[in-house]
Amino acid sequence: MYSDSVLEELWQIKDANAQKYGGDFHAMAVELREKQNSQGREVVSFAKEDPAPYGDERKFPPIR
């Protein structure tokens, strides 16, 4: 069987993060966003200003 040490290391990191946050992806994302914002770098977003493609009648709910 093929063994890739880079993938194995990534899986170990993924598993450690999943265990740290109890499998709660939302909690992990919140902490990573806070860490990203605290570094003082400009965050680039390719999102449109208004995510509704047909005007105000189809607004998307905010991301928690």
Order of alpha helices (4+ residues) and beta strands (2+ residues): alpha-alpha
